[in-house]
Amino acid sequence: MQVLSNLIGNAIKFTPAKGQICVSCQRTGPEGKEVQVSVSDTGEGIAPEKIKTIFERFSQIHNQDRRGIGLGLYIAKMMVEEHPGRIWVESKLGEGSTFHFYPSLRGRP
């Protein structure tokens, strides 16, 4: 829930008033036993050189941006990888971003 909250919160912060945010999930993995969650937005997108560092602690797209302190994606990454899972982003400048993650469900029914 915390990871999803962080991703949706970021989408809200970086999507203009008339933009769109979409949360979706799909079964993946062997026998469909994993779930991939995605949060897409129609915000400004992330420059390719920033994608490499976006999950680092205190990382921000713009140096002067005061909409956060740059910990949300870092925390999300740490939580997902601790289970162990994977989190990544696909983005194009001017078109928005889609953050994907899947937690490991090993050991769960």
Secondary structure in CASP SS format (residue, H / E / C, confidence):
PFRMAT SS
TARGET T0000
AUTHOR 0000-0000-0000
METHOD secondary structure of the structure
MODEL  1
M C 1.00
Q H 1.00
V H 1.00
L H 1.00
S H 1.00
N H 1.00
L H 1.00
I H 1.00
G H 1.00
N H 1.00
A H 1.00
I H 1.00
K H 1.00
F H 1.00
T C 1.00
P C 1.00
A C 1.00
K C 1.00
G C 1.00
Q C 1.00
I E 1.00
C E 1.00
V E 1.00
S E 1.00
C E 1.00
Q E 1.00
R E 1.00
T E 1.00
G C 1.00
P H 1.00
E H 1.00
G H 1.00
K C 1.00
E E 1.00
V E 1.00
Q E 1.00
V E 1.00
S E 1.00
V E 1.00
S E 1.00
D E 1.00
T C 1.00
G C 1.00
E C 1.00
G C 1.00
I C 1.00
A C 1.00
P H 1.00
E H 1.00
K H 1.00
I H 1.00
K C 1.00
T C 1.00
I C 1.00
F C 1.00
E C 1.00
R C 1.00
F C 1.00
S C 1.00
Q C 1.00
I C 1.00
H C 1.00
N C 1.00
Q C 1.00
D C 1.00
R C 1.00
R C 1.00
G C 1.00
I C 1.00
G C 1.00
L C 1.00
G H 1.00
L H 1.00
Y H 1.00
I H 1.00
A H 1.00
K H 1.00
M H 1.00
M H 1.00
V H 1.00
E H 1.00
E H 1.00
H C 1.00
P C 1.00
G C 1.00
R E 1.00
I E 1.00
W E 1.00
V E 1.00
E E 1.00
S E 1.00
K E 1.00
L C 1.00
G C 1.00
E C 1.00
G E 1.00
S E 1.00
T E 1.00
F E 1.00
H E 1.00
F E 1.00
Y E 1.00
P C 1.00
S C 1.00
L C 1.00
R C 1.00
G C 1.00
R C 1.00
P C 1.00
END
